[in-house]
């Protein structure tokens, strides 16, 4: 069987596309991009995170994340906060407006609704799925020398 024409590949592609469409729909609803939504969500779960750590988590470059941060600051959704201990250190926080937008989105998110349905699967199935994903990721990862 051709490796680029098999059910496993097609399944991952279809799931990835469905997830992206759901997240994009949520992002569009509050007037941000998918990347901006990911940034808002991560800052909400890790307040006072630094730009470098955020970039690493999102697997993006510092300059890319910096541009995203600039736009979110301009739109009043996040603040850059200077540390009183080290004025060179900048951390990121949601503004009240950013918290409100994210809270409103979570209340009406189709993506969250769908994920909650998936989380109702039997625990054994979820654990088996996660273990299979881990194994597949290990196979797919490029080893750096």
N, CA, C and O atoms as a GROMACS GRO file, in nm:
protein
  580
    1UNK      N    1   0.085  -0.119   0.000
    1UNK     CA    2   0.000   0.000   0.000
    1UNK      C    3   0.088   0.125   0.000
    1UNK      O    4   0.187   0.131   0.074
    2UNK      N    5   0.054   0.220  -0.080
    2UNK     CA    6   0.128   0.345  -0.089
    2UNK      C    7   0.116   0.420   0.043
    2UNK      O    8   0.005   0.444   0.091
    3UNK      N    9   0.231   0.458   0.102
    3UNK     CA   10   0.232   0.523   0.233
    3UNK      C   11   0.156   0.655   0.234
    3UNK      O   12   0.101   0.694   0.337
    4UNK      N   13   0.154   0.726   0.121
    4UNK     CA   14   0.084   0.854   0.117
    4UNK      C   15  -0.063   0.839   0.076
    4UNK      O   16  -0.134   0.938   0.060
    5UNK      N   17  -0.106   0.717   0.060
    5UNK     CA   18  -0.245   0.692   0.022
    5UNK      C   19  -0.301   0.581   0.111
    5UNK      O   20  -0.344   0.477   0.062
    6UNK      N   21  -0.300   0.605   0.241
    6UNK     CA   22  -0.356   0.502   0.328
    6UNK      C   23  -0.453   0.561   0.429
    6UNK      O   24  -0.460   0.683   0.448
    7UNK      N   25  -0.526   0.475   0.493
    7UNK     CA   26  -0.633   0.516   0.583
    7UNK      C   27  -0.581   0.592   0.705
    7UNK      O   28  -0.647   0.686   0.750
    8UNK      N   29  -0.465   0.554   0.759
    8UNK     CA   30  -0.411   0.621   0.877
    8UNK      C   31  -0.378   0.766   0.844
    8UNK      O   32  -0.417   0.857   0.917
    9UNK      N   33  -0.308   0.788   0.736
    9UNK     CA   34  -0.273   0.923   0.693
    9UNK      C   35  -0.399   1.006   0.669
    9UNK      O   36  -0.410   1.119   0.716
   10UNK      N   37  -0.494   0.948   0.595
   10UNK     CA   38  -0.618   1.019   0.564
   10UNK      C   39  -0.695   1.053   0.692
   10UNK      O   40  -0.755   1.160   0.702
   11UNK      N   41  -0.694   0.961   0.788
   11UNK     CA   42  -0.764   0.984   0.914
   11UNK      C   43  -0.703   1.101   0.991
   11UNK      O   44  -0.775   1.189   1.038
   12UNK      N   45  -0.571   1.102   1.003
   12UNK     CA   46  -0.504   1.213   1.073
   12UNK      C   47  -0.530   1.345   1.001
   12UNK      O   48  -0.554   1.448   1.065
   13UNK      N   49  -0.524   1.342   0.870
   13UNK     CA   50  -0.547   1.464   0.792
   13UNK      C   51  -0.689   1.516   0.816
   13UNK      O   52  -0.708   1.636   0.837
   14UNK      N   53  -0.788   1.427   0.813
   14UNK     CA   54  -0.927   1.468   0.832
   14UNK      C   55  -0.951   1.523   0.973
   14UNK      O   56  -1.021   1.623   0.989
   15UNK      N   57  -0.893   1.459   1.073
   15UNK     CA   58  -0.909   1.506   1.211
   15UNK      C   59  -0.843   1.642   1.228
   15UNK      O   60  -0.901   1.733   1.288
   16UNK      N   61  -0.721   1.657   1.175
   16UNK     CA   62  -0.651   1.785   1.185
   16UNK      C   63  -0.731   1.896   1.119
   16UNK      O   64  -0.743   2.005   1.174
   17UNK      N   65  -0.785   1.869   1.003
   17UNK     CA   66  -0.864   1.969   0.929
   17UNK      C   67  -0.991   2.004   1.006
   17UNK      O   68  -1.027   2.122   1.013
   18UNK      N   69  -1.058   1.906   1.064
   18UNK     CA   70  -1.181   1.932   1.141
   18UNK      C   71  -1.151   2.016   1.264
   18UNK      O   72  -1.226   2.109   1.294
   19UNK      N   73  -1.043   1.986   1.334
   19UNK     CA   74  -1.005   2.064   1.451
   19UNK      C   75  -0.973   2.207   1.411
   19UNK      O   76  -1.017   2.301   1.477
   20UNK      N   77  -0.896   2.224   1.304
   20UNK     CA   78  -0.861   2.359   1.259
   20UNK      C   79  -0.986   2.440   1.226
   20UNK      O   80  -0.996   2.557   1.263
   21UNK      N   81  -1.082   2.378   1.157
   21UNK     CA   82  -1.204   2.450   1.121
   21UNK      C   83  -1.281   2.494   1.245
   21UNK      O   84  -1.333   2.606   1.250
   22UNK      N   85  -1.289   2.407   1.346
   22UNK     CA   86  -1.360   2.442   1.469
   22UNK      C   87  -1.290   2.558   1.541
   22UNK      O   88  -1.354   2.653   1.585
   23UNK      N   89  -1.158   2.548   1.554
   23UNK     CA   90  -1.082   2.652   1.624
   23UNK      C   91  -1.089   2.783   1.545
   23UNK      O   92  -1.102   2.891   1.604
   24UNK      N   93  -1.080   2.775   1.412
   24UNK     CA   94  -1.089   2.896   1.330
   24UNK      C   95  -1.225   2.962   1.345
   24UNK      O   96  -1.234   3.085   1.351
   25UNK      N   97  -1.329   2.883   1.352
   25UNK     CA   98  -1.464   2.937   1.373
   25UNK      C   99  -1.472   3.012   1.505
   25UNK      O  100  -1.528   3.121   1.512
   26UNK      N  101  -1.415   2.953   1.611
   26UNK     CA  102  -1.411   3.020   1.741
   26UNK      C  103  -1.330   3.149   1.735
   26UNK      O  104  -1.373   3.252   1.786
   27UNK      N  105  -1.213   3.142   1.672
   27UNK     CA  106  -1.128   3.261   1.662
   27UNK      C  107  -1.198   3.372   1.583
   27UNK      O  108  -1.195   3.488   1.624
   28UNK      N  109  -1.259   3.336   1.472
   28UNK     CA  110  -1.331   3.435   1.390
   28UNK      C  111  -1.442   3.503   1.471
   28UNK      O  112  -1.465   3.623   1.457
   29UNK      N  113  -1.508   3.425   1.555
   29UNK     CA  114  -1.620   3.478   1.634
   29UNK      C  115  -1.576   3.593   1.726
   29UNK      O  116  -1.654   3.684   1.752
   30UNK      N  117  -1.450   3.588   1.775
   30UNK     CA  118  -1.405   3.697   1.863
   30UNK      C  119  -1.308   3.791   1.792
   30UNK      O  120  -1.250   3.879   1.855
   31UNK      N  121  -1.290   3.772   1.662
   31UNK     CA  122  -1.212   3.866   1.583
   31UNK      C  123  -1.062   3.855   1.597
   31UNK      O  124  -0.991   3.955   1.590
   32UNK      N  125  -1.012   3.731   1.616
   32UNK     CA  126  -0.869   3.708   1.623
   32UNK      C  127  -0.832   3.594   1.529
   32UNK      O  128  -0.919   3.524   1.477
   33UNK      N  129  -0.702   3.575   1.508
   33UNK     CA  130  -0.655   3.463   1.427
   33UNK      C  131  -0.644   3.339   1.516
   33UNK      O  132  -0.654   3.349   1.639
   34UNK      N  133  -0.623   3.225   1.455
   34UNK     CA  134  -0.606   3.100   1.530
   34UNK      C  135  -0.483   3.111   1.621
   34UNK      O  136  -0.489   3.071   1.737
   35UNK      N  137  -0.373   3.165   1.570
   35UNK     CA  138  -0.252   3.179   1.651
   35UNK      C  139  -0.277   3.275   1.768
   35UNK      O  140  -0.233   3.249   1.880
   36UNK      N  141  -0.347   3.385   1.742
   36UNK     CA  142  -0.378   3.480   1.849
   36UNK      C  143  -0.465   3.413   1.956
   36UNK      O  144  -0.446   3.437   2.075
   37UNK      N  145  -0.559   3.330   1.913
   37UNK     CA  146  -0.644   3.258   2.009
   37UNK      C  147  -0.560   3.163   2.093
   37UNK      O  148  -0.580   3.153   2.214
   38UNK      N  149  -0.466   3.092   2.031
   38UNK     CA  150  -0.378   3.002   2.105
   38UNK      C  151  -0.295   3.081   2.207
   38UNK      O  152  -0.275   3.035   2.320
   39UNK      N  153  -0.248   3.197   2.167
   39UNK     CA  154  -0.170   3.282   2.258
   39UNK      C  155  -0.256   3.326   2.376
   39UNK      O  156  -0.213   3.315   2.491
   40UNK      N  157  -0.377   3.374   2.348
   40UNK     CA  158  -0.467   3.417   2.456
   40UNK      C  159  -0.494   3.302   2.553
   40UNK      O  160  -0.489   3.320   2.674
   41UNK      N  161  -0.522   3.186   2.498
   41UNK     CA  162  -0.552   3.071   2.584
   41UNK      C  163  -0.431   3.033   2.668
   41UNK      O  164  -0.444   3.006   2.788
   42UNK      N  165  -0.313   3.031   2.608
   42UNK     CA  166  -0.195   2.990   2.684
   42UNK      C  167  -0.160   3.093   2.792
   42UNK      O  168  -0.121   3.056   2.903
   43UNK      N  169  -0.175   3.220   2.761
   43UNK     CA  170  -0.148   3.323   2.863
   43UNK      C  171  -0.250   3.311   2.976
   43UNK      O  172  -0.218   3.337   3.092
   44UNK      N  173  -0.374   3.273   2.943
   44UNK     CA  174  -0.475   3.258   3.049
   44UNK      C  175  -0.441   3.143   3.142
   44UNK      O  176  -0.471   3.149   3.262
   45UNK      N  177  -0.379   3.038   3.089
   45UNK     CA  178  -0.343   2.924   3.174
   45UNK      C  179  -0.207   2.940   3.239
   45UNK      O  180  -0.178   2.874   3.338
   46UNK      N  181  -0.123   3.028   3.185
   46UNK     CA  182   0.011   3.054   3.240
   46UNK      C  183   0.034   3.205   3.248
   46UNK      O  184   0.116   3.259   3.172
   47UNK      N  185  -0.037   3.274   3.338
   47UNK     CA  186  -0.017   3.420   3.346
   47UNK      C  187   0.127   3.453   3.382
   47UNK      O  188   0.195   3.378   3.452
   48UNK      N  189   0.172   3.567   3.335
   48UNK     CA  190   0.308   3.615   3.358
   48UNK      C  191   0.414   3.534   3.284
   48UNK      O  192   0.531   3.536   3.323
   49UNK      N  193   0.375   3.464   3.180
   49UNK     CA  194   0.470   3.389   3.099
   49UNK      C  195   0.554   3.488   3.019
   49UNK      O  196   0.506   3.595   2.981
   50UNK      N  197   0.677   3.452   2.992
   50UNK     CA  198   0.764   3.535   2.909
   50UNK      C  199   0.748   3.500   2.762
   50UNK      O  200   0.696   3.394   2.728
   51UNK      N  201   0.792   3.589   2.677
   51UNK     CA  202   0.780   3.570   2.533
   51UNK      C  203   0.853   3.445   2.485
   51UNK      O  204   0.798   3.369   2.406
   52UNK      N  205   0.974   3.423   2.532
   52UNK     CA  206   1.053   3.308   2.489
   52UNK      C  207   0.986   3.176   2.526
   52UNK      O  208   0.981   3.084   2.445
   53UNK      N  209   0.936   3.169   2.648
   53UNK     CA  210   0.869   3.047   2.693
   53UNK      C  211   0.741   3.023   2.614
   53UNK      O  212   0.709   2.909   2.578
   54UNK      N  213   0.668   3.130   2.586
   54UNK     CA  214   0.546   3.120   2.506
   54UNK      C  215   0.578   3.071   2.365
   54UNK      O  216   0.510   2.983   2.312
   55UNK      N  217   0.682   3.128   2.304
   55UNK     CA  218   0.723   3.088   2.170
   55UNK      C  219   0.761   2.940   2.168
   55UNK      O  220   0.725   2.867   2.075
   56UNK      N  221   0.834   2.897   2.269
   56UNK     CA  222   0.874   2.757   2.277
   56UNK      C  223   0.752   2.667   2.288
   56UNK      O  224   0.744   2.565   2.219
   57UNK      N  225   0.657   2.703   2.372
   57UNK     CA  226   0.536   2.622   2.388
   57UNK      C  227   0.458   2.610   2.258
   57UNK      O  228   0.409   2.503   2.223
   58UNK      N  229   0.448   2.722   2.185
   58UNK     CA  230   0.372   2.724   2.060
   58UNK      C  231   0.452   2.670   1.942
   58UNK      O  232   0.398   2.654   1.832
   59UNK      N  233   0.580   2.643   1.965
   59UNK     CA  234   0.672   2.594   1.860
   59UNK      C  235   0.681   2.695   1.746
   59UNK      O  236   0.676   2.658   1.628
   60UNK      N  237   0.695   2.823   1.784
   60UNK     CA  238   0.711   2.933   1.689
   60UNK      C  239   0.836   3.011   1.726
   60UNK      O  240   0.888   2.996   1.836
   61UNK      N  241   0.882   3.094   1.635
   61UNK     CA  242   1.000   3.176   1.665
   61UNK      C  243   0.960   3.293   1.755
   61UNK      O  244   0.844   3.334   1.758
   62UNK      N  245   1.059   3.346   1.826
   62UNK     CA  246   1.034   3.464   1.911
   62UNK      C  247   0.981   3.580   1.828
   62UNK      O  248   0.891   3.651   1.872
   63UNK      N  249   1.036   3.600   1.708
   63UNK     CA  250   0.993   3.715   1.627
   63UNK      C  251   0.848   3.698   1.581
   63UNK      O  252   0.774   3.796   1.576
   64UNK      N  253   0.807   3.577   1.548
   64UNK     CA  254   0.668   3.553   1.509
   64UNK      C  255   0.575   3.582   1.626
   64UNK      O  256   0.475   3.652   1.610
   65UNK      N  257   0.609   3.530   1.743
   65UNK     CA  258   0.525   3.550   1.861
   65UNK      C  259   0.524   3.697   1.901
   65UNK      O  260   0.422   3.749   1.945
   66UNK      N  261   0.637   3.765   1.886
   66UNK     CA  262   0.644   3.907   1.918
   66UNK      C  263   0.545   3.987   1.834
   66UNK      O  264   0.478   4.077   1.886
   67UNK      N  265   0.534   3.955   1.706
   67UNK     CA  266   0.437   4.022   1.618
   67UNK      C  267   0.294   3.995   1.661
   67UNK      O  268   0.210   4.085   1.659
   68UNK      N  269   0.266   3.871   1.699
   68UNK     CA  270   0.132   3.835   1.746
   68UNK      C  271   0.101   3.914   1.874
   68UNK      O  272  -0.009   3.967   1.889
   69UNK      N  273   0.198   3.921   1.965
   69UNK     CA  274   0.182   3.994   2.091
   69UNK      C  275   0.155   4.142   2.061
   69UNK      O  276   0.067   4.202   2.123
   70UNK      N  277   0.231   4.201   1.968
   70UNK     CA  278   0.211   4.342   1.932
   70UNK      C  279   0.065   4.368   1.893
   70UNK      O  280   0.004   4.465   1.938
   71UNK      N  281   0.008   4.280   1.809
   71UNK     CA  282  -0.130   4.299   1.764
   71UNK      C  283  -0.229   4.281   1.879
   71UNK      O  284  -0.328   4.354   1.888
   72UNK      N  285  -0.203   4.184   1.967
   72UNK     CA  286  -0.294   4.163   2.081
   72UNK      C  287  -0.287   4.279   2.180
   72UNK      O  288  -0.388   4.316   2.240
   73UNK      N  289  -0.168   4.336   2.199
   73UNK     CA  290  -0.153   4.454   2.285
   73UNK      C  291  -0.228   4.571   2.222
   73UNK      O  292  -0.302   4.642   2.289
   74UNK      N  293  -0.208   4.590   2.092
   74UNK     CA  294  -0.275   4.699   2.019
   74UNK      C  295  -0.428   4.688   2.031
   74UNK      O  296  -0.497   4.790   2.037
   75UNK      N  297  -0.479   4.565   2.033
   75UNK     CA  298  -0.624   4.543   2.044
   75UNK      C  299  -0.673   4.541   2.188
   75UNK      O  300  -0.792   4.518   2.213
   76UNK      N  301  -0.583   4.565   2.284
   76UNK     CA  302  -0.622   4.574   2.423
   76UNK      C  303  -0.656   4.441   2.489
   76UNK      O  304  -0.729   4.438   2.588
   77UNK      N  305  -0.603   4.331   2.434
   77UNK     CA  306  -0.636   4.200   2.489
   77UNK      C  307  -0.529   4.146   2.585
   77UNK      O  308  -0.560   4.064   2.671
   78UNK      N  309  -0.406   4.192   2.570
   78UNK     CA  310  -0.300   4.153   2.663
   78UNK      C  311  -0.215   4.275   2.697
   78UNK      O  312  -0.214   4.375   2.625
   79UNK      N  313  -0.143   4.263   2.808
   79UNK     CA  314  -0.048   4.366   2.850
   79UNK      C  315   0.090   4.304   2.863
   79UNK      O  316   0.105   4.188   2.902
   80UNK      N  317   0.189   4.384   2.830
   80UNK     CA  318   0.328   4.349   2.862
   80UNK      C  319   0.356   4.412   2.998
   80UNK      O  320   0.334   4.531   3.017
   81UNK      N  321   0.406   4.332   3.090
   81UNK     CA  322   0.432   4.382   3.225
   81UNK      C  323   0.580   4.369   3.255
   81UNK      O  324   0.638   4.262   3.239
   82UNK      N  325   0.641   4.479   3.298
   82UNK     CA  326   0.782   4.479   3.334
   82UNK      C  327   0.798   4.435   3.479
   82UNK      O  328   0.728   4.482   3.568
   83UNK      N  329   0.891   4.344   3.500
   83UNK     CA  330   0.917   4.295   3.635
   83UNK      C  331   0.987   4.403   3.718
   83UNK      O  332   1.083   4.464   3.670
   84UNK      N  333   0.941   4.428   3.840
   84UNK     CA  334   1.009   4.527   3.924
   84UNK      C  335   1.150   4.482   3.964
   84UNK      O  336   1.237   4.565   3.990
   85UNK      N  337   1.171   4.350   3.969
   85UNK     CA  338   1.303   4.297   4.007
   85UNK      C  339   1.404   4.306   3.893
   85UNK      O  340   1.522   4.330   3.915
   86UNK      N  341   1.356   4.285   3.769
   86UNK     CA  342   1.445   4.288   3.652
   86UNK      C  343   1.371   4.362   3.541
   86UNK      O  344   1.285   4.304   3.474
   87UNK      N  345   1.406   4.488   3.522
   87UNK     CA  346   1.333   4.571   3.426
   87UNK      C  347   1.349   4.524   3.282
   87UNK      O  348   1.274   4.567   3.194
   88UNK      N  349   1.445   4.434   3.257
   88UNK     CA  350   1.460   4.379   3.122
   88UNK      C  351   1.360   4.266   3.096
   88UNK      O  352   1.330   4.235   2.981
   89UNK      N  353   1.308   4.205   3.204
   89UNK     CA  354   1.216   4.092   3.190
   89UNK      C  355   1.073   4.142   3.169
   89UNK      O  356   1.023   4.224   3.246
   90UNK      N  357   1.011   4.092   3.066
   90UNK     CA  358   0.873   4.127   3.033
   90UNK      C  359   0.789   4.001   3.045
   90UNK      O  360   0.825   3.895   2.994
   91UNK      N  361   0.676   4.013   3.114
   91UNK     CA  362   0.583   3.901   3.118
   91UNK      C  363   0.451   3.945   3.055
   91UNK      O  364   0.425   4.064   3.038
   92UNK      N  365   0.370   3.847   3.021
   92UNK     CA  366   0.247   3.873   2.948
   92UNK      C  367   0.127   3.836   3.033
   92UNK      O  368   0.126   3.734   3.101
   93UNK      N  369   0.025   3.922   3.029
   93UNK     CA  370  -0.097   3.899   3.105
   93UNK      C  371  -0.217   3.938   3.020
   93UNK      O  372  -0.209   4.030   2.938
   94UNK      N  373  -0.328   3.868   3.041
   94UNK     CA  374  -0.452   3.910   2.976
   94UNK      C  375  -0.503   4.037   3.043
   94UNK      O  376  -0.493   4.052   3.164
   95UNK      N  377  -0.557   4.125   2.963
   95UNK     CA  378  -0.627   4.241   3.019
   95UNK      C  379  -0.767   4.194   3.060
   95UNK      O  380  -0.806   4.081   3.031
   96UNK      N  381  -0.841   4.281   3.126
   96UNK     CA  382  -0.980   4.246   3.160
   96UNK      C  383  -1.059   4.220   3.032
   96UNK      O  384  -1.142   4.129   3.027
   97UNK      N  385  -1.034   4.300   2.930
   97UNK     CA  386  -1.103   4.281   2.801
   97UNK      C  387  -1.066   4.145   2.741
   97UNK      O  388  -1.152   4.075   2.688
   98UNK      N  389  -0.938   4.108   2.749
   98UNK     CA  390  -0.894   3.979   2.698
   98UNK      C  391  -0.957   3.863   2.774
   98UNK      O  392  -0.999   3.765   2.713
   99UNK      N  393  -0.965   3.875   2.907
   99UNK     CA  394  -1.029   3.771   2.989
   99UNK      C  395  -1.176   3.757   2.953
   99UNK      O  396  -1.228   3.646   2.941
  100UNK      N  397  -1.242   3.872   2.935
  100UNK     CA  398  -1.384   3.870   2.903
  100UNK      C  399  -1.409   3.803   2.768
  100UNK      O  400  -1.499   3.720   2.755
  101UNK      N  401  -1.330   3.839   2.668
  101UNK     CA  402  -1.345   3.780   2.534
  101UNK      C  403  -1.325   3.629   2.540
  101UNK      O  404  -1.401   3.553   2.480
  102UNK      N  405  -1.221   3.586   2.610
  102UNK     CA  406  -1.190   3.444   2.619
  102UNK      C  407  -1.301   3.370   2.695
  102UNK      O  408  -1.341   3.261   2.654
  103UNK      N  409  -1.350   3.429   2.803
  103UNK     CA  410  -1.460   3.367   2.879
  103UNK      C  411  -1.586   3.354   2.794
  103UNK      O  412  -1.652   3.250   2.796
  104UNK      N  413  -1.618   3.459   2.720
  104UNK     CA  414  -1.736   3.456   2.633
  104UNK      C  415  -1.722   3.346   2.528
  104UNK      O  416  -1.817   3.274   2.499
  105UNK      N  417  -1.604   3.335   2.472
  105UNK     CA  418  -1.579   3.235   2.369
  105UNK      C  419  -1.594   3.094   2.426
  105UNK      O  420  -1.660   3.009   2.366
  106UNK      N  421  -1.536   3.069   2.541
  106UNK     CA  422  -1.541   2.936   2.601
  106UNK      C  423  -1.685   2.895   2.629
  106UNK      O  424  -1.720   2.778   2.613
  107UNK      N  425  -1.768   2.989   2.670
  107UNK     CA  426  -1.910   2.960   2.698
  107UNK      C  427  -1.985   2.916   2.572
  107UNK      O  428  -2.081   2.839   2.582
  108UNK      N  429  -1.944   2.964   2.455
  108UNK     CA  430  -2.017   2.934   2.331
  108UNK      C  431  -1.935   2.856   2.230
  108UNK      O  432  -1.974   2.845   2.114
  109UNK      N  433  -1.823   2.802   2.272
  109UNK     CA  434  -1.731   2.735   2.180
  109UNK      C  435  -1.783   2.599   2.133
  109UNK      O  436  -1.810   2.510   2.214
  110UNK      N  437  -1.796   2.585   2.003
  110UNK     CA  438  -1.833   2.455   1.945
  110UNK      C  439  -1.717   2.358   1.965
  110UNK      O  440  -1.739   2.239   1.989
  111UNK      N  441  -1.594   2.407   1.955
  111UNK     CA  442  -1.477   2.322   1.976
  111UNK      C  443  -1.478   2.262   2.116
  111UNK      O  444  -1.458   2.141   2.132
  112UNK      N  445  -1.502   2.345   2.217
  112UNK     CA  446  -1.507   2.296   2.356
  112UNK      C  447  -1.619   2.194   2.371
  112UNK      O  448  -1.602   2.091   2.437
  113UNK      N  449  -1.733   2.222   2.309
  113UNK     CA  450  -1.846   2.128   2.315
  113UNK      C  451  -1.807   1.992   2.257
  113UNK      O  452  -1.838   1.888   2.315
  114UNK      N  453  -1.739   1.993   2.142
  114UNK     CA  454  -1.697   1.868   2.077
  114UNK      C  455  -1.592   1.795   2.160
  114UNK      O  456  -1.597   1.672   2.172
  115UNK      N  457  -1.497   1.869   2.216
  115UNK     CA  458  -1.394   1.806   2.300
  115UNK      C  459  -1.457   1.743   2.423
  115UNK      O  460  -1.417   1.635   2.466
  116UNK      N  461  -1.556   1.810   2.481
  116UNK     CA  462  -1.626   1.754   2.597
  116UNK      C  463  -1.694   1.622   2.562
  116UNK      O  464  -1.697   1.530   2.644
  117UNK      N  465  -1.748   1.611   2.440
  117UNK     CA  466  -1.807   1.484   2.397
  117UNK      C  467  -1.700   1.375   2.386
  117UNK      O  468  -1.723   1.261   2.425
  118UNK      N  469  -1.584   1.412   2.332
  118UNK     CA  470  -1.474   1.315   2.321
  118UNK      C  471  -1.430   1.270   2.459
  118UNK      O  472  -1.397   1.153   2.479
  119UNK      N  473  -1.429   1.362   2.555
  119UNK     CA  474  -1.384   1.330   2.691
  119UNK      C  475  -1.483   1.236   2.762
  119UNK      O  476  -1.452   1.184   2.869
  120UNK      N  477  -1.600   1.214   2.706
  120UNK     CA  478  -1.697   1.122   2.763
  120UNK      C  479  -1.673   0.978   2.719
  120UNK      O  480  -1.741   0.887   2.766
  121UNK      N  481  -1.575   0.959   2.630
  121UNK     CA  482  -1.539   0.822   2.591
  121UNK      C  483  -1.488   0.747   2.714
  121UNK      O  484  -1.439   0.810   2.808
  122UNK      N  485  -1.498   0.616   2.715
  122UNK     CA  486  -1.444   0.541   2.829
  122UNK      C  487  -1.297   0.573   2.852
  122UNK      O  488  -1.220   0.589   2.756
  123UNK      N  489  -1.259   0.582   2.978
  123UNK     CA  490  -1.122   0.620   3.016
  123UNK      C  491  -1.018   0.527   2.951
  123UNK      O  492  -0.912   0.572   2.909
  124UNK      N  493  -1.049   0.398   2.942
  124UNK     CA  494  -0.954   0.303   2.883
  124UNK      C  495  -0.930   0.336   2.736
  124UNK      O  496  -0.818   0.326   2.687
  125UNK      N  497  -1.036   0.374   2.664
  125UNK     CA  498  -1.022   0.411   2.523
  125UNK      C  499  -0.935   0.535   2.509
  125UNK      O  500  -0.849   0.542   2.421
  126UNK      N  501  -0.959   0.634   2.596
  126UNK     CA  502  -0.881   0.758   2.591
  126UNK      C  503  -0.734   0.729   2.620
  126UNK      O  504  -0.647   0.781   2.551
  127UNK      N  505  -0.707   0.648   2.720
  127UNK     CA  506  -0.568   0.614   2.754
  127UNK      C  507  -0.500   0.539   2.639
  127UNK      O  508  -0.384   0.565   2.608
  128UNK      N  509  -0.573   0.448   2.577
  128UNK     CA  510  -0.517   0.372   2.463
  128UNK      C  511  -0.489   0.466   2.346
  128UNK      O  512  -0.385   0.455   2.281
  129UNK      N  513  -0.582   0.559   2.321
  129UNK     CA  514  -0.562   0.657   2.214
  129UNK      C  515  -0.439   0.742   2.239
  129UNK      O  516  -0.357   0.762   2.150
  130UNK      N  517  -0.425   0.792   2.362
  130UNK     CA  518  -0.310   0.876   2.396
  130UNK      C  519  -0.179   0.799   2.385
  130UNK      O  520  -0.078   0.854   2.339
  131UNK      N  521  -0.179   0.674   2.425
  131UNK     CA  522  -0.058   0.592   2.412
  131UNK      C  523  -0.023   0.570   2.265
  131UNK      O  524   0.094   0.573   2.228
  132UNK      N  525  -0.123   0.547   2.183
  132UNK     CA  526  -0.098   0.530   2.039
  132UNK      C  527  -0.046   0.659   1.978
  132UNK      O  528   0.045   0.656   1.895
  133UNK      N  529  -0.101   0.772   2.018
  133UNK     CA  530  -0.050   0.901   1.968
  133UNK      C  531   0.095   0.920   2.006
  133UNK      O  532   0.176   0.965   1.925
  134UNK      N  533   0.129   0.886   2.130
  134UNK     CA  534   0.267   0.899   2.177
  134UNK      C  535   0.360   0.812   2.092
  134UNK      O  536   0.467   0.856   2.050
  135UNK      N  537   0.319   0.690   2.066
  135UNK     CA  538   0.400   0.598   1.985
  135UNK      C  539   0.416   0.653   1.843
  135UNK      O  540   0.526   0.651   1.788
  136UNK      N  541   0.307   0.701   1.785
  136UNK     CA  542   0.313   0.756   1.649
  136UNK      C  543   0.403   0.878   1.644
  136UNK      O  544   0.482   0.894   1.551
  137UNK      N  545   0.394   0.966   1.745
  137UNK     CA  546   0.481   1.084   1.749
  137UNK      C  547   0.628   1.044   1.758
  137UNK      O  548   0.713   1.106   1.694
  138UNK      N  549   0.658   0.943   1.836
  138UNK     CA  550   0.797   0.897   1.848
  138UNK      C  551   0.849   0.848   1.713
  138UNK      O  552   0.965   0.872   1.679
  139UNK      N  553   0.764   0.781   1.637
  139UNK     CA  554   0.804   0.733   1.504
  139UNK      C  555   0.824   0.850   1.408
  139UNK      O  556   0.917   0.850   1.328
  140UNK      N  557   0.737   0.950   1.417
  140UNK     CA  558   0.740   1.061   1.323
  140UNK      C  559   0.845   1.167   1.352
  140UNK      O  560   0.883   1.243   1.263
  141UNK      N  561   0.893   1.173   1.475
  141UNK     CA  562   0.989   1.277   1.513
  141UNK      C  563   1.123   1.257   1.443
  141UNK      O  564   1.172   1.145   1.429
  142UNK      N  565   1.180   1.367   1.400
  142UNK     CA  566   1.313   1.365   1.340
  142UNK      C  567   1.414   1.378   1.453
  142UNK      O  568   1.408   1.472   1.533
  143UNK      N  569   1.505   1.286   1.460
  143UNK     CA  570   1.606   1.288   1.566
  143UNK      C  571   1.716   1.387   1.529
  143UNK      O  572   1.776   1.377   1.422
  144UNK      N  573   1.743   1.482   1.618
  144UNK     CA  574   1.850   1.580   1.600
  144UNK      C  575   1.978   1.520   1.655
  144UNK      O  576   1.979   1.465   1.765
  145UNK      N  577   2.086   1.531   1.580
  145UNK     CA  578   2.216   1.479   1.627
  145UNK      C  579   2.293   1.583   1.702
  145UNK      O  580   2.404   1.557   1.748
   0.00000   0.00000   0.00000
